[in-house]
């Protein structure tokens, strides 16, 4: 039997179940990066060899409360060095998990302890940040949920991880992580998109759900809708919106998240459906079964979540303005760029595995994009002169988009900049250290799209 694209895309995840980690303990807990097996393809195929935290994919869901400190000791049992980035958490710089910038990569057999003070409540995640084009694609990621001290009144709190695998006919991950065609185009697209739901549970008509969605794919942009439930969007990238928003089709660049609070409208023996929209086709990639009726259809108004202690800007007219021009990739017209301090032609860059540039530089530059002082307001204008979109992620803090009318959008940590588009972000540099700023299409990051900011 041959696995075709439709079987892969339409399939719902059957990955191995991993228990939730509970409240933060005084002593650090071990989280081991190691190989394992997952039931990804149908039962007639062998299990898929993966790399995962504690041998599972996704890794253990970490769930703690705002104000606590979570401690994890990474034990590396992989054949490659690795590190963990705690995506969206505003942690101390030396806990951010970026080899070559904030820590040394953890060698095979080595350990590293992460101490993570939880300033913000919200939906976050963790993933490998070393050779991440391969390591995340092999399964090194997990959800990180920080609960509010006074969480909203819901019947179920459900996390949905959206992922994208490239599998061969033997249901094994295709080992082509350095393919330049992927790196120079939209990235490493898979042939099996799935949604992993935790916890798997049945719900009732009229029950209120909190649904946390995370795009953990290395490169794929996801267009997703929710059927069988009505409600509001209450947070982007872990940060509450000031007023809950209506939503229809949600667009998730790699690493982006959204929190929804919805009331189940599907009847008994139906389902709340998670649907992926791709070109002119739609695929149900996961279902939450409805097993009966709840007691009331009137749950009241969905209220805003309590804000996190992140500076919210109203005016950026006096901000330090920093330009960032994106160039390169296939059909991008890049003629030359600087890599490791040397000016190279496009062909020479490709020989080095580099084909994208920020301000003419490929790879992590020696000097930061901006060196600022703590408390400075920074405004970055991102001009995408390529023919592909880029999901730009800033470590260490959250930002707001500067909209064309001069107003500022909601707090986020990742923004999708479309082809031949200019978008601006602004933020308060309130977290000292050296912070990575990169495209979260991980193939693009590996092929040059990364820089950094220094906050003194």
ABEGO torsion letter per residue (X at the ends): XBBBAAAAAABBBABBBBBBBBBBBABBBBBBBBBBBBBABBAABBBBBBBBBGGBOBBBBBBBBBGBBBBBBBBBABABBBBBBBBGBBBBAAAAGBBGAABBBBBBGBBBBBBBBBABBEBBBBBBABGAAAAAAAGBBBBBBBBBABBBBBABBBBBBBBBBBBBAAGBBBBAAABAAAAABAEBBBABBBBBBOBBBBBBBGBBBBBBBBBABAABBBBBBBBGBBEBBABBGGBBBABBBBBBBBBBBBGBBBBBBBBBABBBGBBBBBBBBBEABBBBABBBBBAEBBABABAEBBBBBBBBBBBBBABAAABBBBBBBBBEEBGAGBABBBBGGBBBBAAAAAAAGBABBBGGBBEBBABBABBBBBGBBBBBBBBBABABBBBBBBBGBBBBBBBAAGBBBBBBABBBBBBGBBBBBBBBBABBEBBBBBBABAAAAAAGBBBBBBBX
